[in-house]
């Protein structure tokens, strides 16, 4: 009977994948928060503000009504 020793595995990529996924989640979450804030600000604009931005009321309402995850 002979003893066989297996070498230790190389450094695992799992932690870096988890960090990468966490970074991706933080990026997406930040984008969702930004969209929510921007749409809330757009909802506060009056017709004059919209005219200054070159945005119609209908376009603004369509943007405001979008869910946060939609571009």
Backbone as CSV, one residue per row, in Angstrom:
resi,resn,N_x,N_y,N_z,CA_x,CA_y,CA_z,C_x,C_y,C_z
1,UNK,0.846,-1.165,0.000,0.000,0.000,0.000,0.898,1.236,0.000
2,UNK,0.624,2.108,-0.941,1.416,3.334,-1.008,0.530,4.533,-0.702
3,UNK,1.130,5.496,-0.106,0.404,6.714,0.225,0.564,7.707,-0.920
4,UNK,-0.523,8.331,-1.265,-0.491,9.328,-2.328,-0.976,10.649,-1.758
5,UNK,-0.185,11.641,-1.921,-0.554,12.969,-1.442,-0.913,13.834,-2.642
6,UNK,-2.059,14.445,-2.551,-2.469,15.353,-3.616,-1.995,16.748,-3.250
7,UNK,-1.562,17.452,-4.233,-1.114,18.814,-3.959,-2.334,19.688,-3.675
8,UNK,-2.105,20.723,-2.930,-3.190,21.646,-2.595,-3.657,22.334,-3.870
9,UNK,-4.955,22.580,-3.966,-5.443,23.241,-5.186,-4.894,24.662,-5.274
10,UNK,-4.833,25.137,-6.489,-4.387,26.514,-6.712,-5.382,27.460,-6.047
11,UNK,-5.003,28.682,-5.940,-5.873,29.675,-5.321,-7.215,29.655,-6.038
12,UNK,-8.256,29.575,-5.262,-9.599,29.471,-5.814,-10.038,30.785,-6.437
13,UNK,-10.790,30.692,-7.520,-11.325,31.873,-8.170,-12.676,32.266,-7.585
14,UNK,-13.220,31.440,-6.722,-14.541,31.721,-6.159,-14.595,33.072,-5.475
15,UNK,-13.654,33.426,-4.608,-13.737,34.742,-3.973,-13.733,35.885,-4.975
16,UNK,-12.915,35.788,-6.032,-12.884,36.871,-7.012,-14.177,36.934,-7.806
17,UNK,-14.792,35.784,-8.052,-16.079,35.774,-8.745,-17.128,36.422,-7.858
18,UNK,-17.117,36.109,-6.575,-18.078,36.705,-5.657,-17.880,38.211,-5.562
19,UNK,-16.650,38.655,-5.536,-16.363,40.087,-5.489,-16.843,40.734,-6.783
20,UNK,-16.616,40.064,-7.887,-17.049,40.586,-9.176,-18.572,40.704,-9.227
21,UNK,-19.260,39.693,-8.737,-20.720,39.740,-8.718,-21.222,40.833,-7.790
22,UNK,-20.555,41.004,-6.683,-20.928,42.060,-5.752,-20.728,43.424,-6.407
23,UNK,-19.634,43.591,-7.120,-19.372,44.851,-7.818,-20.432,45.101,-8.885
24,UNK,-20.811,44.060,-9.603,-21.851,44.198,-10.621,-23.182,44.570,-9.978
25,UNK,-23.504,43.934,-8.867,-24.748,44.236,-8.170,-24.754,45.682,-7.694
26,UNK,-23.646,46.128,-7.123,-23.565,47.510,-6.638,-23.734,48.499,-7.790
27,UNK,-23.153,48.181,-8.933,-23.268,49.053,-10.100,-24.726,49.129,-10.578
28,UNK,-25.370,47.983,-10.685,-26.766,47.951,-11.136,-27.670,48.633,-10.119
29,UNK,-27.450,48.358,-8.845,-28.255,48.980,-7.798,-28.110,50.497,-7.833
30,UNK,-26.896,50.971,-8.008,-26.647,52.407,-8.110,-27.361,53.029,-9.300
31,UNK,-27.372,52.306,-10.415,-28.079,52.779,-11.600,-29.577,52.871,-11.332
32,UNK,-30.126,51.870,-10.651,-31.555,51.877,-10.314,-31.894,53.062,-9.407
33,UNK,-31.054,53.326,-8.438,-31.281,54.454,-7.532,-31.226,55.766,-8.314
34,UNK,-30.244,55.886,-9.204,-30.108,57.094,-10.018,-31.345,57.304,-10.877
35,UNK,-31.828,56.250,-11.535,-33.027,56.380,-12.369,-34.230,56.804,-11.538
36,UNK,-34.368,56.214,-10.362,-35.484,56.564,-9.491,-35.436,58.038,-9.121
37,UNK,-34.270,58.523,-8.764,-34.117,59.939,-8.391,-34.399,60.863,-9.573
38,UNK,-33.833,60.524,-10.727,-34.020,61.365,-11.902,-35.487,61.423,-12.313
39,UNK,-36.168,60.301,-12.241,-37.582,60.287,-12.614,-38.431,61.035,-11.594
40,UNK,-38.042,60.980,-10.336,-38.753,61.753,-9.316,-38.554,63.254,-9.556
41,UNK,-37.350,63.646,-9.923,-37.078,65.049,-10.235,-37.852,65.484,-11.478
42,UNK,-37.908,64.623,-12.473,-38.647,64.928,-13.689,-40.129,65.119,-13.383
43,UNK,-40.636,64.341,-12.463,-42.046,64.454,-12.075,-42.347,65.798,-11.425
44,UNK,-41.334,66.437,-10.852,-41.518,67.730,-10.193,-41.435,68.910,-11.161
45,UNK,-41.034,68.655,-12.386,-40.864,69.735,-13.363,-42.217,70.240,-13.848
46,UNK,-42.292,71.550,-13.995,-43.507,72.121,-14.580,-43.307,72.239,-16.094
47,UNK,-44.342,72.725,-16.772,-44.284,72.801,-18.238,-43.151,73.697,-18.734
48,UNK,-42.865,74.748,-17.997,-41.778,75.644,-18.406,-40.423,74.935,-18.310
49,UNK,-40.215,74.195,-17.219,-38.963,73.433,-17.075,-38.820,72.424,-18.209
50,UNK,-39.900,71.730,-18.514,-39.864,70.735,-19.584,-39.565,71.395,-20.929
51,UNK,-40.173,72.553,-21.146,-39.934,73.281,-22.394,-38.463,73.687,-22.489
52,UNK,-37.888,74.122,-21.377,-36.465,74.491,-21.366,-35.573,73.298,-21.709
53,UNK,-35.999,72.124,-21.293,-35.226,70.906,-21.579,-35.527,70.339,-22.961
54,UNK,-36.584,70.859,-23.588,-36.966,70.353,-24.905,-37.685,69.021,-24.824
55,UNK,-38.422,68.827,-23.731,-39.133,67.571,-23.503,-40.626,67.863,-23.409
56,UNK,-41.419,67.096,-24.119,-42.866,67.294,-24.030,-43.397,66.657,-22.749
57,UNK,-44.573,67.083,-22.340,-45.209,66.504,-21.145,-45.452,65.012,-21.357
58,UNK,-45.875,64.611,-22.550,-46.148,63.202,-22.840,-44.875,62.355,-22.720
59,UNK,-43.775,62.872,-23.241,-42.496,62.163,-23.142,-42.060,62.051,-21.684
60,UNK,-42.232,63.133,-20.940,-41.861,63.128,-19.518,-42.705,62.111,-18.757
61,UNK,-44.004,62.088,-19.010,-44.876,61.128,-18.317,-44.514,59.689,-18.661
62,UNK,-44.179,59.458,-19.922,-43.767,58.103,-20.321,-42.507,57.690,-19.566
63,UNK,-41.566,58.605,-19.406,-40.327,58.305,-18.681,-40.595,58.102,-17.199
64,UNK,-41.438,58.942,-16.632,-41.748,58.865,-15.197,-42.412,57.542,-14.850
65,UNK,-43.248,57.042,-15.745,-44.015,55.816,-15.486,-43.209,54.539,-15.639
66,UNK,-42.022,54.622,-16.197,-41.198,53.424,-16.374,-40.758,52.883,-15.017
67,UNK,-40.693,51.564,-14.900,-40.124,51.013,-13.657,-38.616,51.283,-13.600
68,UNK,-38.078,51.293,-12.393,-36.674,51.665,-12.203,-35.692,50.767,-12.937
69,UNK,-36.070,49.545,-13.211,-35.134,48.621,-13.857,-35.110,48.807,-15.378
70,UNK,-36.025,49.590,-15.908,-36.068,49.810,-17.348,-35.300,51.054,-17.737
71,UNK,-34.553,50.923,-18.820,-33.756,52.054,-19.315,-34.626,53.058,-19.998
